């Protein structure tokens, strides 16, 4: 086995099988004549005793040269984690949005948003500061969370604390780049150092992809990341709830273009990141790698003004919402959130205002259903019946209004006859639930008639 391995290492692709055998025979004969095989000159050579010595060539790093028109990769600030740092000017703008340090008013909005969505407790965590927020985004070798997917570029943005400002003192993006996948554990340790300086994580689709992937990588590399003891705010579901009705889609670049007024120039899509990184590992050529670094840097930076915009729309929707769909999305989130007193009333006000503005049938149906269920859940069943009656008049072809009014009269007013009348006029009576309700109501009506006859 040892000889076979040494022979395989000595083969060259250009040789044919016959040329290889002739070369090996000559090598065996030469070594036999020199006594290198450990036998007497007349003894036949034994392949089991042959020990070919192949020289070990020094392994040189691949050449690193940039493509035309693209800059060289900057030198790493630390030799193992490959940390690159970018500073934005304090009043740098991404379209209509600025990256300046948030003031007290914006921090108050973000703190309330964290209270509602991410279990931030002021009595436990203290007041929120700008440097407490860490904006996190990954570029990976794939879109799955399997063991083969590696985060080769970790972008982390923050506003530095006043005592540690470097550069212009604005928003800062740190990027941890893996020149060698073997250094992944070192890169995760470097990320933990960044996490130690912050108290809340903000991502875009981090709950569905970024954080689960980082947890998997920690298990595989036997490293530790403190991701579960910090409030985490994922902007993607909030943006979908608020803006999906008036945007082309809810991708980050679309939100930048159609919501923040910022258009990227010569941007490479994130789906190309695996190909570009594999090219880097295979050839050592920088190629399009600086475009991925810039793509990640803008992904991280644009989350800061997006958080500002989402906070305004959710916590002051009557001022910032542009249509009934945004009022509906904000109200649904406010009614489901567990937060300070008064937000339930704000959500109800948004629903009423949305009904005044809505013209699309689908939006009006959602507004009426959400409002009626909220009224019923808070114990105002009579007000809820008024909204169900409105729903029945506006949408007589939908069973929801008929069924809910039948429930109201059966269980609240005890008018079983009215409940049966509404159930029998319901446009869709073929379901098992509806047939069961009809049979029960008919039996109750019959028992009432029989009691009156006696």
C-alpha positions in Angstrom: 0.0 0.0 0.0 2.9 2.4 0.8 4.5 1.6 -2.5 1.3 2.1 -4.4 0.8 5.5 -2.8 4.3 6.5 -3.7 3.9 5.3 -7.2 0.6 7.3 -7.6 2.3 10.5 -6.4 5.1 9.9 -8.9 2.8 9.7 -11.9 2.5 12.6 -14.3 -0.6 13.2 -16.4 1.4 13.3 -19.7 2.7 9.7 -19.4 1.0 6.8 -21.0 0.7 3.5 -19.1 3.5 1.9 -21.1 5.9 4.8 -20.5 5.1 4.7 -16.8 5.9 1.0 -16.5 9.2 1.4 -18.5 10.2 4.2 -16.2 9.4 2.2 -13.0 11.3 -0.8 -14.3 14.4 1.4 -15.0 14.1 2.9 -11.5 13.9 -0.5 -9.9 16.9 -1.8 -11.8 18.9 1.3 -10.9 18.0 1.0 -7.2 18.7 -2.8 -7.3 22.2 -2.2 -8.7 22.9 0.3 -6.0 21.7 -1.9 -3.2 19.0 0.6 -2.3 16.3 -2.2 -2.0 18.0 -3.9 0.9 19.0 -7.2 -0.9 22.0 -8.8 -2.4 22.9 -8.0 -6.0 21.7 -11.5 -7.2 18.4 -11.4 -5.3 15.2 -10.8 -7.2 13.5 -7.5 -6.3 10.4 -7.7 -4.0 7.8 -5.1 -4.5 6.8 -5.3 -0.9 10.2 -4.1 0.1 10.6 -1.2 -2.4 10.6 2.2 -0.8 10.7 4.9 -3.5 11.7 8.3 -2.1 9.9 11.2 -3.8 10.9 14.7 -3.0 8.4 16.9 -1.2 8.0 20.2 -3.1 7.3 23.3 -1.0 3.7 24.5 -1.3 3.5 28.0 -2.5 0.4 30.3 -2.1 -1.5 30.9 -5.3 -0.8 34.2 -7.0 -3.2 37.0 -6.1 -3.7 39.6 -8.7 -6.8 41.7 -9.4 -8.8 41.9 -12.6 -8.6 45.0 -14.7 -10.5 47.9 -13.1 -11.0 46.2 -9.7 -8.9 47.1 -6.6 -6.7 44.7 -4.7 -8.1 43.3 -1.5 -7.0 45.4 1.4 -4.6 44.0 3.9 -6.3 42.4 7.0 -6.1 44.2 10.3 -5.7 40.9 12.1 -3.7 38.1 10.5 -6.3 35.3 11.1 -9.8 36.6 11.0 -9.3 38.9 7.9 -11.1 41.9 9.3 -11.8 44.8 7.0 -13.2 48.1 8.3 -15.3 50.7 6.5 -16.3 54.0 7.9 -19.2 56.0 6.6 -19.3 59.8 7.1 -21.7 60.9 9.9 -24.1 62.4 7.4 -23.6 59.9 4.6 -26.8 59.3 2.7 -28.3 56.2 1.0 -30.8 58.0 -1.3 -33.3 59.8 0.9 -32.0 58.2 4.1 -29.0 59.3 6.2 -26.7 57.1 8.2 -26.1 59.6 10.9 -26.1 58.5 14.5 -29.8 58.2 15.7 -31.0 60.8 18.1 -33.0 60.3 21.3 -36.4 60.3 19.4 -35.4 57.6 17.0 -33.7 55.5 19.8 -37.0 55.7 21.7 -38.9 54.3 18.7 -36.4 51.5 18.2 -36.5 50.7 21.9 -40.3 50.3 21.8 -40.0 48.2 18.7 -37.5 45.9 20.4 -39.8 45.7 23.4 -42.7 44.6 21.2 -40.8 42.3 18.9 -37.7 41.1 20.6 -38.2 40.9 24.4 -36.2 44.0 25.3 -36.9 45.0 28.9 -35.8 48.6 29.9 -36.0 47.8 33.6 -33.5 44.9 33.0 -31.5 46.1 30.0 -31.5 49.9 30.7 -32.0 52.6 28.1 -31.1 51.8 24.5 -28.0 53.4 23.0 -27.0 53.6 19.4 -23.9 51.5 20.0 -26.1 48.7 21.4 -27.3 47.7 17.9 -25.4 45.3 15.7 -26.5 44.9 12.0 -25.6 41.5 10.8 -25.5 40.0 7.3 -23.8 36.9 5.8 -22.5 35.9 2.3 -22.4 32.2 2.1 -21.3 29.4 -0.3 -25.0 28.3 -0.7 -28.6 29.1 0.2 -29.2 26.0 2.3 -28.3 25.4 6.0 -26.5 22.2 5.3 -23.1 21.3 6.6 -21.6 22.3 3.2 -22.7 25.9 3.5 -20.0 28.2 4.9 -20.4 31.9 5.7 -17.2 33.2 4.0 -18.0 36.9 4.6 -19.6 38.2 7.8 -20.7 41.8 7.7 -21.4 43.6 11.0 -22.4 47.2 11.2 -22.7 49.5 14.2 -22.4 53.1 15.5 -19.2 53.1 17.5 -19.3 54.2 21.1 -18.1 57.8 21.7 -14.9 56.6 23.3 -13.9 54.2 20.5 -14.6 56.2 17.4 -12.1 55.7 14.6 -12.2 57.6 11.4 -15.1 60.0 10.7 -17.2 58.6 13.6 -20.2 57.7 11.6 -21.7 54.3 10.8 -19.0 51.5 10.7 -19.1 48.2 8.9 -16.6 45.4 9.9 -16.2 42.6 7.4 -14.7 39.2 8.4 -13.5 37.4 5.2 -12.4 33.8 5.0 -9.3 33.6 2.8 -9.1 30.0 3.9 -12.2 27.9 5.0 -9.9 26.3 7.6 -9.9 29.6 9.5 -13.7 29.5 10.1 -13.5 29.0 13.8 -11.1 32.0 14.1 -13.6 34.1 12.1 -16.5 33.1 14.4 -14.4 34.0 17.5 -13.8 37.4 15.9 -17.5 37.8 15.4 -18.1 37.0 19.1 -15.7 39.9 20.0 -18.0 42.2 18.0 -21.1 40.8 19.6 -19.6 41.4 23.1 -19.7 45.1 22.4 -23.4 45.2 21.5 -26.7 44.1 23.1 -29.2 43.7 20.3 -29.0 42.1 16.8 -30.7 43.5 13.7 -30.9 41.3 10.5 -32.8 41.0 7.3 -34.1 37.4 7.1 -31.8 36.5 10.0 -34.4 34.5 11.8 -34.9 32.2 8.8 -31.3 31.9 7.5 -28.4 33.9 9.1 -28.7 33.0 12.8 -29.6 29.3 12.2 -26.7 28.9 9.9 -24.3 30.5 12.4 -25.6 28.1 15.1 -24.9 25.2 12.8 -21.4 26.4 12.1 -20.7 26.8 15.8 -21.6 23.1 16.4 -19.5 22.0 13.5 -16.4 24.1 14.4 -16.9 23.7 18.2 -17.0 27.4 18.8 -19.3 29.6 20.8 -21.5 32.5 19.7 -23.8 34.2 22.1 -26.8 34.6 19.8 -29.7 33.4 22.0 -29.3 35.8 24.9 -29.6 39.0 22.9 -32.8 40.5 21.5 -33.0 39.9 17.8 -35.1 42.0 15.4 -35.7 40.6 11.9 -36.7 43.3 9.5 -37.9 41.1 6.6 -41.3 39.9 8.2 -42.0 43.5 9.3 -41.3 44.9 5.8 -43.5 42.2 4.3 -46.3 43.1 6.6 -46.1 46.8 5.9 -45.0 47.3 2.3 -45.7 44.2 0.3 -48.9 45.6 -1.2 -47.2 48.6 -2.9 -43.7 47.2 -3.7 -42.6 44.9 -6.5 -41.2 42.5 -3.9 -39.6 42.6 -0.5 -36.0 42.0 -1.4 -33.5 44.3 0.3 -32.4 46.0 -3.0 -36.1 46.6 -3.9 -36.8 48.2 -0.5 -33.7 50.4 -1.1 -34.9 51.5 -4.5 -38.6 51.9 -4.0 -38.7 52.9 -0.3 -35.4 54.6 0.5 -34.8 56.1 -2.9 -31.3 54.5 -3.2 -30.2 52.8 -6.4 -27.1 50.6 -6.4 -24.6 51.0 -9.2 -22.9 47.9 -10.8 -24.2 45.7 -8.0 -23.6 41.9 -8.2 -26.6 39.8 -7.0 -26.0 37.9 -3.8 -26.8 34.6 -5.6 -23.5 35.0 -7.5 -21.5 35.0 -4.2 -20.9 31.2 -4.1 -19.5 31.2 -7.7 -17.2 34.1 -7.1 -15.9 32.7 -3.8 -15.2 29.3 -5.4 -13.3 31.1 -8.2 -11.2 32.8 -5.6 -10.4 29.5 -3.8 -9.7 27.7 -7.1 -7.5 30.3 -8.9 -6.4 32.7 -6.2 -7.5 35.6 -8.5 -9.4 38.4 -6.9 -11.7 38.7 -9.9 -15.2 39.9 -8.9 -14.5 39.4 -5.2 -14.4 43.2 -4.4 -18.0 43.4 -5.8 -19.2 40.9 -3.2 -17.4 42.9 -0.5 -19.2 46.0 -1.6 -22.6 44.2 -2.0 -22.3 43.0 1.6 -21.2 46.4 2.9 -24.3 48.0 1.3 -26.5 45.3 2.7 -25.4 46.0 6.2 -25.5 49.8 5.8 -28.9 49.9 4.3 -30.5 48.1 7.3 -29.9 51.1 9.5 -32.2 53.6 7.6 -34.6 50.7 6.9 -34.9 50.1 10.7 -35.7 53.8 11.1 -38.4 53.7 8.5 -40.0 50.5 9.9 -40.0 52.0 13.4 -41.9 55.1 12.2 -44.5 53.1 10.2 -45.2 50.7 13.0 -45.3 53.0 16.0 -46.8 56.0 14.3 -48.8 54.5 11.5 -51.5 57.2 11.3 -48.8 59.7 10.3 -46.5 57.6 8.1 -48.8 55.0 6.4 -49.5 55.8 2.8 -52.5 53.6 2.1 -55.0 51.3 3.8 -52.8 48.2 3.3 -50.0 49.7 5.4 -52.6 50.6 8.1 -53.8 47.1 8.0 -50.3 45.6 8.3 -49.3 47.9 11.1 -52.6 47.3 13.0 -52.3 43.5 12.7 -48.7 43.7 14.2 -49.7 46.0 17.0 -52.7 43.9 18.0 -50.6 40.8 18.2 -47.6 42.3 20.0 -47.3 42.1 23.8 -46.2 45.6 24.7 -47.1 48.8 26.6 -50.7 49.8 27.2 -52.3 51.9 24.5 -51.0 50.0 21.4 -54.1 47.9 21.2 -56.2 51.1 21.0 -53.8 52.4 18.3 -54.2 49.3 16.3 -58.0 49.5 16.5 -57.8 53.2 15.4 -55.7 52.1 12.4 -58.3 49.6 11.4 -61.1 52.1 11.5 -59.0 54.6 9.5 -58.2 51.9 7.0 -61.8 51.2 6.4 -62.3 54.9 5.6 -59.6 54.8 3.0 -59.8 51.2 1.6 -61.4 50.7 -1.8 -60.1 47.3 -2.8 -62.5 44.4 -1.8 -59.7 42.2 -0.5 -58.3 44.9 1.8 -61.8 45.8 3.1 -62.5 42.1 3.9 -59.2 41.8 5.9 -59.9 45.1 7.7 -63.4 44.1 8.8 -62.4 40.6 9.8 -59.4 41.8 11.9 -61.5 44.6 13.5 -64.5 42.3 14.4 -62.3 39.6 15.8 -60.4 42.1 17.9 -63.6 43.5 19.3 -64.9 40.0 20.1 -61.5 39.1 21.8 -61.7 42.2 24.0 -65.2 41.4 25.2 -67.2 43.9 23.0 -69.3 41.3 21.3 -72.1 43.7 20.4 -69.7 46.0 18.6 -68.3 43.0 16.9 -71.7 42.0 15.6 -72.1 45.4 14.0 -68.9 44.8 12.1 -70.0 41.3 11.1 -73.3 42.7 9.9 -71.3 45.2 7.8 -69.2 42.4 6.4 -72.4 40.4 5.5 -73.9 43.4 3.6 -70.7 44.2 1.7 -69.7 40.6 0.9 -72.9 38.5 0.8 -71.2 35.8 -1.2 -68.8 35.0 1.7 -69.9 32.7 4.4 -67.9 34.4 7.2 -70.4 37.1 8.0 -73.4 34.8 8.0 -71.7 32.2 10.2 -70.4 34.7 12.7 -73.8 36.4 13.1 -75.4 33.0 13.5 -73.0 32.3 16.4 -73.7 35.7 17.9 -77.5 35.1 18.0 -77.2 31.5 19.1 -74.9 32.1 22.0 -75.3 35.8 23.0 -78.9 36.9 22.2 -80.3 33.3 22.5 -82.4 34.0 19.4 -82.1 30.5 17.9 -84.7 31.2 15.2 -82.6 34.2 13.9 -79.5 32.1 14.1 -81.1 29.3 12.0 -82.4 31.8 9.4 -78.9 33.2 9.0 -77.3 29.7 8.8 -79.8 28.6 6.1 -79.1 31.7 4.0 -75.3 31.1 4.1 -74.0 30.7 0.6 -71.8 27.7 1.3 -73.6 25.0 3.3 -71.8 21.9 2.0 -69.1 21.8 4.7 -69.3 19.3 7.5 -69.1 22.0 10.1 -72.0 23.9 8.5 -74.2 20.8 8.2 -73.5 20.1 11.9 -74.5 23.6 12.9 -77.7 23.4 10.8 -78.8 20.1 12.4 -78.1 21.4 15.9 -80.0 24.7 15.3 -83.0 22.8 13.8 -83.2 20.5 16.8 -83.1 23.4 19.2 -85.8 25.3 17.2 -87.9 22.1 17.2 -87.5 21.7 21.0 -88.6 25.3 21.5 -91.7 24.8 19.4 -92.6 21.6 21.2 -92.2 23.3 24.6 -94.6 26.1 23.5 -97.3 23.6 22.4 -97.3 22.0 25.8 
